[in-house]
Amino acid sequence: MASLSVSVGAPETYDLAKELEQFQSTKAGVKGLLDSGITKIPKMFVHPKEDVPKNSELGLTTALEVPVIDLASIDDKQAHLEIVEKVEKAASSYGFFQLVNHGIPEKVLDSLLEGSKAFHEGDVAVKSNLYTTDRSRKVRYFSNSRLYKSAFANWHDTLVCDFDGSLDANDIPVVCRNSIINYEQHLRSVAKTVCELLSEALGLAKDHLASINASQKQFMVCHYYPPCPEPDLAMGTTKHTDPSFLTILLQDSVGGLQVHHQGQWVNVPPVHGALVVNIGDLLQLVSNDKFKSVEHRVLANSTEKGPRLSVATFLNPLRSEEKPYGPIKELLSDSNPPIYRDVIFQDYMMHFASKGITTRALDHFKL
């Protein structure tokens, strides 16, 4: 593949558009950059110093911990009530929690990560054929989906599988096809359980969130974060919130995911077999700010750590869904009036896509 040169000229001579075009033309993503033998990252990946943690900050400890919730006894009446209470506290404060004993066999999870790694580290021609920024493609490979709307690129590549009812399984790369399909089928049950727990945590009937048709679609992204030769200059993924209703994430053992909580960046340590759940913007909207969609980020990892892999599944309304979403009426009162106006989800996504990843789209829809 053609290598991407590192721009070292003065700011007035730097041509970001040219560097972006050169990067996209390789169709090899960030992994291709690393394979070309670079030791310095291109300027488009260099983030402002204030956005990248200092080395001295990475080793700091904090008493804050993202909750880990065990679903092993969910069918026991008393244990179920305690689980709902834990979910309510986590969703309304951290906006994140980890689930263990959720019902998906570890071999299914391990197979998914192995399949994703095999794709990202596999045949360059297969990846090149899938490389596109065309959002109508149900299966696609790319790096930095909002490359032309962001000031800085992130150090990762992505394989997307958009399960919107019309995805042809044969379009999924054969090296990870079975593992992705198997995981997606298992995840449906977990997603149903999580939505029921969140409904109960809001004081609603357990099927309420399912009844508003906000989580019918699964949009899966298999992220690959190559080792970075200059991790102190780059970000794996810059800080952002998810526009989704709900996100369920599987991460490997490398680590790097952080959540912003009480003015601090808190690590989400990998727990083998666990799933990370976080509240999306749409769920914060319909819960009228009861649940929080919080900023999170992924650090770039050093060459000593090796690549990081994660698979995030965004639960959203179907693309064909045209109903407006607003604060749930049962949650409103004189003392808790609506904070947001109603919005069709696709209109919300259009607004989100028009902004850079660091711009919080939810604020635009406040009353």
C-alpha positions as CSV (number, residue, x, y, z in Angstrom):
1,M,0.0,0.0,0.0
2,A,1.1,3.6,-0.4
3,S,2.5,5.0,2.8
4,L,1.2,8.2,4.3
5,S,3.9,10.8,4.9
6,V,4.2,12.7,8.1
7,S,3.5,16.4,7.7
8,V,6.2,18.4,9.6
9,G,5.9,21.8,7.9
10,A,4.8,25.0,9.6
11,P,1.1,25.3,10.3
12,E,0.6,27.6,7.3
13,T,2.0,25.0,4.9
14,Y,0.1,22.0,6.3
15,D,-2.7,20.8,4.1
16,L,-5.2,18.7,6.2
17,A,-7.5,18.0,3.2
18,K,-4.6,16.6,1.3
19,E,-3.5,14.4,4.1
20,L,-7.1,13.1,4.6
21,E,-7.4,12.3,0.9
22,Q,-4.1,10.5,0.9
23,F,-5.1,8.5,4.0
24,Q,-8.5,7.5,2.6
25,S,-7.0,6.5,-0.8
26,T,-5.0,3.7,0.8
27,K,-8.2,1.9,2.0
28,A,-6.0,0.3,4.6
29,G,-6.9,2.4,7.7
30,V,-4.7,3.0,10.7
31,K,-3.5,-0.6,10.6
32,G,-2.1,0.1,7.2
33,L,-0.2,3.0,8.6
34,L,1.4,0.9,11.2
35,D,2.2,-1.9,8.8
36,S,4.0,0.7,6.6
37,G,6.6,1.1,9.3
38,I,5.9,4.6,10.6
39,T,7.5,5.7,13.8
40,K,5.9,9.1,13.9
41,I,2.1,9.6,13.5
42,P,0.7,11.8,10.8
43,K,-0.4,15.3,12.0
44,M,-4.0,14.5,11.4
45,F,-3.8,12.1,14.4
46,V,-2.2,14.6,16.8
47,H,-4.7,15.8,19.3
48,P,-4.4,19.0,21.3
49,K,-2.3,18.6,24.4
50,E,-5.2,19.4,26.7
51,D,-7.2,16.5,25.3
52,V,-4.6,13.8,25.7
53,P,-3.8,12.5,29.2
54,K,-0.3,13.1,30.5
55,N,1.8,10.1,31.3
56,S,1.8,11.2,34.9
57,E,-2.0,11.0,35.0
58,L,-2.3,7.5,33.7
59,G,-1.1,5.8,36.9
60,L,-3.3,7.8,39.2
61,T,-5.7,5.8,41.3
62,T,-9.2,6.9,42.2
63,A,-11.8,5.5,44.6
64,L,-14.4,5.8,41.8
65,E,-15.4,2.6,40.2
66,V,-17.9,1.8,37.4
67,P,-20.4,-0.6,39.0
68,V,-20.2,-4.3,38.2
69,I,-23.7,-5.9,38.4
70,D,-24.1,-9.7,38.7
71,L,-27.2,-11.1,37.0
72,A,-26.7,-14.7,38.4
73,S,-29.7,-14.4,40.7
74,I,-32.0,-12.3,38.6
75,D,-34.9,-14.8,38.8
76,D,-34.9,-14.6,42.7
77,K,-37.5,-12.0,43.8
78,Q,-35.4,-10.3,46.4
79,A,-32.2,-10.4,44.4
80,H,-34.1,-9.0,41.4
81,L,-35.1,-6.0,43.4
82,E,-31.5,-5.4,44.5
83,I,-30.3,-5.7,40.8
84,V,-32.9,-3.1,39.7
85,E,-31.7,-0.8,42.5
86,K,-28.1,-1.2,41.4
87,V,-29.1,-0.5,37.7
88,E,-31.0,2.6,38.7
89,K,-28.0,4.0,40.7
90,A,-25.5,3.2,37.9
91,A,-27.7,4.5,35.1
92,S,-28.5,7.8,36.9
93,S,-24.9,8.6,38.0
94,Y,-22.2,6.9,36.0
95,G,-24.3,6.2,32.9
96,F,-22.2,3.0,32.7
97,F,-22.2,-0.4,34.3
98,Q,-20.7,-3.8,33.6
99,L,-22.8,-7.0,33.6
100,V,-21.5,-10.4,34.6
101,N,-23.4,-13.7,34.4
102,H,-25.6,-12.2,31.7
103,G,-26.2,-15.5,29.9
104,I,-23.9,-15.3,26.8
105,P,-21.3,-18.1,27.0
106,E,-17.7,-16.9,27.2
107,K,-16.8,-19.0,24.2
108,V,-19.2,-16.9,22.1
109,L,-17.6,-13.7,23.4
110,D,-14.1,-15.0,22.8
111,S,-15.0,-16.2,19.3
112,L,-16.3,-12.7,18.5
113,L,-13.1,-11.0,19.5
114,E,-11.0,-13.6,17.7
115,G,-13.0,-13.2,14.5
116,S,-12.8,-9.4,14.7
117,K,-9.0,-9.6,15.1
118,A,-8.7,-12.1,12.3
119,F,-10.5,-9.6,10.0
120,H,-8.6,-6.6,11.0
121,E,-5.2,-8.4,10.8
122,G,-6.2,-10.4,7.7
123,D,-6.3,-10.1,4.0
124,V,-5.7,-6.5,2.9
125,A,-7.7,-7.0,-0.3
126,V,-10.8,-8.2,1.6
127,K,-10.6,-5.0,3.7
128,S,-10.0,-2.8,0.8
129,N,-13.0,-4.1,-1.1
130,L,-15.2,-3.3,2.0
131,Y,-13.7,0.2,2.6
132,T,-16.3,2.9,2.2
133,T,-17.9,5.8,3.9
134,D,-21.2,5.0,2.2
135,R,-23.7,4.7,5.2
136,S,-26.2,2.8,3.1
137,R,-23.8,-0.2,3.0
138,K,-24.9,-2.7,5.7
139,V,-21.4,-4.1,6.0
140,R,-18.5,-1.8,5.6
141,Y,-15.0,-1.1,6.7
142,F,-13.5,2.3,7.3
143,S,-11.4,4.5,9.6
144,N,-12.9,7.5,11.3
145,S,-16.4,7.8,10.0
146,R,-16.5,11.6,10.5
147,L,-13.0,12.2,9.2
148,Y,-14.0,15.3,7.3
149,K,-16.1,16.9,10.1
150,S,-13.6,16.5,12.9
151,A,-10.4,18.5,13.5
152,F,-8.5,15.4,14.5
153,A,-8.6,11.7,13.5
154,N,-8.8,8.8,16.0
155,W,-6.4,5.9,16.1
156,H,-8.7,3.0,15.2
157,D,-10.3,1.2,12.4
158,T,-13.9,-0.2,12.2
159,L,-15.9,-3.0,10.7
160,V,-19.7,-2.2,10.7
161,C,-22.6,-4.7,10.6
162,D,-25.9,-2.8,10.4
163,F,-28.6,-5.3,11.5
164,D,-31.6,-3.3,10.2
165,G,-33.6,-6.1,8.8
166,S,-32.1,-6.2,5.4
167,L,-28.5,-7.3,6.1
168,D,-27.3,-10.2,4.0
169,A,-25.2,-12.5,6.2
170,N,-23.1,-13.4,3.2
171,D,-21.8,-9.8,3.0
172,I,-20.1,-10.3,6.4
173,P,-16.4,-11.3,5.9
174,V,-16.2,-15.1,6.1
175,V,-13.4,-15.0,8.7
176,C,-15.8,-13.5,11.3
177,R,-19.2,-14.2,9.8
178,N,-20.3,-17.0,12.1
179,S,-18.9,-15.4,15.3
180,I,-20.7,-12.1,14.6
181,I,-24.1,-13.8,13.7
182,N,-23.9,-16.0,16.8
183,Y,-23.1,-13.2,19.1
184,E,-25.8,-11.0,17.6
185,Q,-28.4,-13.7,18.2
186,H,-27.3,-14.2,21.8
187,L,-27.2,-10.4,22.4
188,R,-30.9,-10.0,21.7
189,S,-31.8,-11.8,25.0
190,V,-29.4,-9.7,27.0
191,A,-30.7,-6.5,25.4
192,K,-34.3,-7.5,26.3
193,T,-33.2,-8.1,29.9
194,V,-31.4,-4.8,30.2
195,C,-34.3,-2.8,28.8
196,E,-36.6,-4.6,31.3
197,L,-34.3,-3.7,34.2
198,L,-34.1,-0.1,33.1
199,S,-37.9,0.1,32.8
200,E,-38.3,-1.1,36.3
201,A,-35.6,1.3,37.5
202,L,-37.7,4.1,36.1
203,G,-40.7,2.8,38.1
204,L,-42.5,1.6,34.9
205,A,-43.8,-1.8,33.8
206,K,-40.9,-3.9,32.7
207,D,-42.0,-4.0,29.1
208,H,-42.4,-0.2,28.8
209,L,-39.1,0.7,27.1
210,A,-39.6,-2.2,24.7
211,S,-43.1,-0.9,23.9
212,I,-41.7,2.4,22.6
213,N,-39.7,0.6,19.9
214,A,-36.5,2.5,20.6
215,S,-34.2,-0.6,20.7
216,Q,-35.3,-2.8,17.8
217,K,-32.2,-2.3,15.7
218,Q,-28.7,-3.6,16.4
219,F,-25.9,-1.6,14.9
220,M,-22.6,-3.4,15.5
221,V,-19.1,-1.9,15.2
222,C,-16.0,-4.0,15.6
223,H,-13.2,-1.6,16.5
224,Y,-9.5,-2.3,16.2
225,Y,-7.0,0.0,17.9
226,P,-3.5,-0.7,16.6
227,P,-0.6,-0.1,18.9
228,C,0.4,3.6,18.5
229,P,4.1,4.6,18.2
230,E,3.2,8.0,19.9
231,P,0.3,7.2,22.3
232,D,1.0,10.4,24.2
233,L,-0.1,12.5,21.1
234,A,-3.1,10.5,19.9
235,M,-6.5,9.2,21.1
236,G,-8.0,5.9,20.4
237,T,-11.4,7.6,20.4
238,T,-11.8,11.2,21.6
239,K,-14.4,12.1,24.2
240,H,-18.0,11.8,23.1
241,T,-21.4,10.5,24.1
242,D,-23.3,7.9,22.1
243,P,-26.4,9.1,20.2
244,S,-28.0,5.6,20.6
245,F,-30.8,4.5,22.9
246,L,-28.4,2.0,24.6
247,T,-24.9,0.6,23.9
248,I,-23.6,-2.8,24.9
249,L,-19.9,-3.3,24.6
250,L,-17.6,-6.2,24.6
251,Q,-13.9,-5.3,25.2
252,D,-10.8,-7.4,25.3
253,S,-8.1,-7.4,28.1
254,V,-6.0,-4.5,26.9
255,G,-8.1,-1.7,28.5
256,G,-8.2,2.0,27.8
257,L,-11.9,2.8,28.0
258,Q,-12.6,5.7,30.4
259,V,-15.8,7.4,31.7
260,H,-16.0,11.0,32.8
261,H,-17.5,11.0,36.3
262,Q,-17.4,13.7,39.0
263,G,-14.8,15.7,37.1
264,Q,-12.5,12.7,36.7
265,W,-11.7,10.2,34.0
266,V,-12.5,6.7,35.5
267,N,-11.1,3.5,34.0
268,V,-13.5,0.8,33.0
269,P,-11.2,-2.2,33.7
270,P,-11.7,-5.2,31.5
271,V,-13.5,-8.1,33.2
272,H,-13.3,-11.3,31.3
273,G,-16.8,-12.4,30.1
274,A,-18.4,-9.1,31.1
275,L,-20.4,-6.7,29.0
276,V,-20.2,-3.0,29.4
277,V,-23.6,-1.2,29.2
278,N,-23.9,2.6,28.7
279,I,-26.9,4.9,28.4
280,G,-27.2,6.7,25.1
281,D,-28.5,10.1,24.3
282,L,-32.0,8.9,23.2
283,L,-32.5,7.1,26.6
284,Q,-31.4,10.2,28.5
285,L,-34.0,12.1,26.5
286,V,-36.9,9.8,27.0
287,S,-36.0,9.4,30.7
288,N,-36.1,13.2,31.0
289,D,-32.5,13.2,32.4
290,K,-33.1,10.5,34.9
291,F,-30.5,8.4,33.2
292,K,-27.3,9.9,32.0
293,S,-25.5,9.6,28.7
294,V,-22.0,10.5,29.8
295,E,-18.8,11.3,28.0
296,H,-16.3,8.5,27.5
297,R,-13.1,8.0,25.5
298,V,-10.5,5.4,24.6
299,L,-6.8,6.0,25.1
300,A,-4.3,5.1,22.5
301,N,-2.2,2.1,23.6
302,S,1.5,1.7,23.3
303,T,3.3,-0.7,21.1
304,E,4.1,-2.8,24.2
305,K,0.5,-3.5,24.9
306,G,-0.5,-4.6,21.4
307,P,-3.8,-3.9,19.7
308,R,-7.0,-3.3,21.6
309,L,-10.3,-4.9,20.3
310,S,-13.8,-4.0,21.2
311,V,-17.3,-4.7,19.8
312,A,-20.0,-2.1,20.5
313,T,-23.6,-2.7,19.6
314,F,-25.8,0.3,19.5
315,L,-29.5,-0.4,20.2
316,N,-31.6,2.1,18.2
317,P,-35.0,2.5,16.6
318,L,-35.3,1.0,13.1
319,R,-34.4,3.4,10.3
320,S,-38.1,3.1,9.1
321,E,-39.4,4.3,12.5
322,E,-41.0,7.7,12.1
323,K,-42.6,8.2,15.5
324,P,-41.3,11.1,17.5
325,Y,-39.5,10.4,20.8
326,G,-39.9,12.7,23.8
327,P,-39.8,12.4,27.6
328,I,-42.0,9.5,28.8
329,K,-45.3,11.0,29.9
330,E,-45.5,8.7,33.0
331,L,-42.3,10.3,34.3
332,L,-43.5,13.9,34.1
333,S,-45.2,16.1,36.7
334,D,-45.4,19.7,37.8
335,S,-42.1,19.2,39.6
336,N,-40.5,17.3,36.8
337,P,-41.6,19.0,33.5
338,P,-40.2,17.9,30.1
339,I,-36.7,19.0,29.5
340,Y,-36.6,18.0,25.8
341,R,-38.8,18.5,22.8
342,D,-40.0,15.5,20.7
343,V,-37.7,14.4,17.9
344,I,-37.8,11.7,15.3
345,F,-34.6,9.6,15.8
346,Q,-33.4,9.9,12.2
347,D,-33.6,13.7,12.5
348,Y,-31.6,13.4,15.7
349,M,-29.0,11.3,13.9
350,M,-28.8,13.8,11.0
351,H,-28.1,16.5,13.5
352,F,-25.5,14.3,15.3
353,A,-23.8,13.5,12.0
354,S,-23.6,17.2,11.0
355,K,-21.5,17.9,14.1
356,G,-18.0,16.7,15.1
357,I,-17.9,13.8,17.5
358,T,-17.0,16.1,20.5
359,T,-20.1,18.2,20.1
360,R,-23.0,17.1,22.3
361,A,-26.0,16.8,20.1
362,L,-28.5,16.3,22.9
363,D,-28.3,19.9,24.0
364,H,-29.8,21.1,20.7
365,F,-33.1,19.5,21.5
366,K,-33.7,21.0,24.9
367,L,-36.8,23.1,25.4
